[in-house]
C-alpha cells in the first residue's frame, strides 16, 4: 500500500477525523437550504474523469455515515447512469457539472440550449437541484458566466456551488493542482473570498486543521479521479497533474502579460 498523499487510505483518515470532530457534514443542497451551523463541513466532489473512483469515494463516505455532493459532467466517459444511481442510492447528492459555454464556444444562446438538454438527461437518472461549473483551463470561457444572461433558478436549480455560497463565511479548500488551498495552479477554480489565509501542504495538514476546529465553516472540494491506492494509477495521476500544472502556469503567465 502506497503511503503518499491523495490515496483512498488517507481519505479514510480524513473521513474518520471529520466524524470524530465537532463539525456536521452537509451536502451543497443542505447548506443552501440553511441546514448550517457554525461548525459545518460542505463536502463537494467534481467528477471530471474516472467515475469508478467517485463510486469508491462515495462508498468510503457511506461507511462513515457521511453524505456529500457529486457533480457529474455529461461527457461519455463520465456520464455513467449505473454509477450515478449507485452513488445516489448511498444518500449522496447528485449535481450537474456543466461546461456549456465551452461546448458552445462562447455562444450564450446555444449554451443555454445545451444546458437544458443535458440537465434533462441527468435528471432522468437522478434528482438534481444544484449545479457547479466545470473549469477547463485550456478554454477562454468561464462557464458560470452564462448566469450573467440567464437565471438557473428558472430551471429548478436552487444554487451554483461557486456563486451561491458566501465564501467570506466558509473556508475553502480544493485539491486542484494537488495543492489544497494554493491558487498557484488554479485558473478557474477560484472563489470570491476565503477566511483561511494560511497554507495547507497536505491532506494530513488538513486533517490537523479539522482536528483543532479553528474554522467555523469549511468547504472541501476533491476530484475523485486523483484519489487511488493503486500505485500505477497514483503515479499516472501525479505525472499528469505535473504536466497540467506546467500548462496552467504558462496560461496564467500569458494572461498576466496580456493584461
N, C-alpha and C positions, 0 to 999 in steps of 0.2 A: 504493500500500500504506500503510495507516494505521500509525502508529508508537506508538499508545497501548498501555497495558498490557492484559493479558488477550486477547491475539491468539494465533493459532496460530504466528505468526512468533516471538514471544518464548517460546512454549512449546518451540519447536525449540531456542532458545538454552538453555533450562533443561535439556532432554534432553542437549544437547551437553556442558554443564558437568557433568552427573551422570556421564556415561560417561567423561569425562576425569578424574574425581576418584578418590579412594581408596574411595568408597562402593560397596557392592554393592546393586543394586536387588532388591527382594523383593515378591512378592505378599503379601496378608494371610495366605493359606494357608501360604506358605513360612515366614513369620515365626512363625506359631503352631506349626509343626512343628519349631521350633528350628533352622531353617536361618538363623541370625542370627549376627552378629558385632558387634564394637564399631564397625563402620563400615558401617551398612546404611541404606537409604532404602526405606521402605514406600510404594509409590505406590498410592493409592486414589482412585477416581472415583465420585461419586454421580450416576447418570443420572436426573435429575429431569424433564428435558424434552429435546426435540430429539435423539433418538438418533443421527441422522446425524452430528452434531458429535462424539458419542462415538466413532463409527466413524472419523472423520477423525483424532481424537486417538490412537486405537489404532494407526492406520496410521503416524502420525508416530513413535510409540514403537517400533513394529516396525522401522522404518527404522534406528533407533539400537540395535537389539538389546535393547530394554527390554521386560520383561514387567510388567504391573500388574494391578490388580483393578478390575473394573467392576461396580458394584451397580445392578441394574435394578429399577425399580418395575414393577408388573404392571398399571398403568393402560393404557388403549387406546393413548394417544399414544406411550408409551414401550415397551411390550411388543411389539417387532417381531422375531419369530423369525429372519428372514433376517439382520438386522443383528447380533443376538446371536450367531448361529452364525458369522458372518464375523469378529467380534471374537475369539471363542473359537479360531477357526482360525489366528489370528495368534499364539497361545500365551498369551493373556491369561486370567486367571481371571474367571469369571462368578459373581457373588454376588446374593443376594436383598435388595433394598432395601424392606423390609416396612413397612407402615403400618396394621397390622391393628387396633390399638386405636382409631385414628381411624375406620376404616371401621365398626367395631362400636360406636362411640360409647361406649367405655369398658366394654362388656360383655366380660369376660375370657374366658368360655366361648365366646361367639360368635367372639371374636377368634382363639382358637387353632384353631377350625374353619376360619376364613378362611385362617390361616397354612398349615395342612396342605394345603388345596386349591390355594392359589396357589404354594406351594413345589413341589407335584407338577406343576403346569402349567409352571413354569420348568424343572424337571428333565427335562421332555420335550424341551426344546430344548438344554440344556447341563448339564454336571455342576456341582452346587452344594454346596459344603462350608462356606462361611462366609456370614454374613448381616450386615446393618447397618441399623439403623432409619432411616426417613425422618422428618425433623423438620418438621412443619408448624406454624409459629408461630401460626397462627390457631386451633388447637385447644387444648384444655386438657389433653390426654393426652400422655404421653411413651411412645412405642411400645415402648421397651425394657423398660418396667415389666412387660410381660407375663411376663418371665422371673423375676419375683418369685413367680409362681404355678406356672410350668412350667419345664422344662429343655430347652433347644434341642438338647442332645446326644441326646435321645430321638428326634430326627428326622435323625440322621446329620450334624449340624452340629458342626464342631469349634470354632467360635468366632464371637463377635459383635464387630464392629470397635470399638465403644465400650467393651464390657465385658471383652473377653478380652486386650487389650493393656495391659501395665503402663506407663502414660504417665508414671510417675515416672522411667522409664528411656528414654523416647522423646520427643524434642522434636516437638511437634505444630504443624503449620502448615496452616490451612484458608483457602480463598478465600471463605468465607462472607461476604457483605456486601461483596465486593471489597476486603477489608481483612485479608489474610493471617492474622496471629495476634492480631487485636483481638477482644475479647469484647464490644465495644460493640454490635455488631449481631447477636450470636449469642444466640438464645433457647434453642435445644435442642442446637445443635452445640457441646457443651461436654464436655471431658474432665476426669477427676478430678485430674490434675496435669499440669505441663508444665515440664521442666527449663529451657526457654528463656524468660527473663523480659524480653528486650529487645523492640524494636519493629522490625517489618518493614513498610515502607511501600509496597513494590512488588515485582514479580517479579524485577526487576533486583537488588534488595537481597537477595532470597532466593538468587539465583544467587551473589552475593558470599559469602553465609554458607556455601554449599556449597563454594565455592572455598577458603575459609580453613580448612574442616574442623574447626571448633571443637566441633561437636556429635557425640556418639558415635553415636547412632541418631536417625533422623528419620522422621516420617510426614508425607506431603504429601497433602492432600485437595483435589481440584478438582471443580468442577461443569462438565462439558464444554460445556453449553449457553451459557455466557458467554464461551467462547474462540472467537473467529472473526476472520478477516481481512476479512470483508465489512463495509464501512463502515456500511451501513444496519442490518445485524444487530447490529453492535457498539454503535451509538448506541441501538438499541432496548433492548439488554441493560443499558446504562448507565442509561437513563431508568427502566426497570422496576425495577432494583435500588435506585435512589434512592427510588422510591416505597415499595418494600418496607422499606427501612431506616427511613423515617419511621414506617411502621406498626409495625415491631419496637420502635422507641424508645417509642412510645406504649404498646405492650403491656407492656414492661419497667417503665415508669414506673407504670402502673396496678397491676402486680403488687406493686411495692415499696410503693405506698400502701395496699394491702390487707393486707400482711404485718404 
